[in-house]
Amino acid sequence: MPDVSSQTADAKVQYGSTAIYQALHDYVLANGLPQGQIIGKNSQTSPHLSRVDLHLEQELPGFGPTRFKVFADVENLLNLINDKYGSYRYYDNVTPVVGVACVGGSGVNGGTCPKYNYTSFTAPALRTDGRIGLWAMRIGARLEF
């Protein structure tokens, strides 16, 4: 992550425009990212997923040696209460955050790049997978002999 204390603070980085610098600067400061060093792989994570499942069961009088039970299972009870709870949210890990090109060197096949030109910046977007975070209810009855 470059030093974003000023637009010219990092000698290895130039920005395509002041708007690109400002967007990156604001993102780095808002998220407390370290400047002037490499950010460790997998050091930034998506929000945790919290789920609560509920099982209710009641035994009713049966006939003779049989037992009659009714039950209800609710998977992801938190999402039933509020659709923002118990939802699977993640950052897309294949969308590039910074468009970058090497200036004044090869930068490929192990070559060194003397300067990087940041041509775009897109802040990572938090996405929601609606299929994983859905709640479900199952109601049933059981007869045991």
Disulfide bonds with the S-S distance in Angstrom:
Cys102-Cys113 2.09
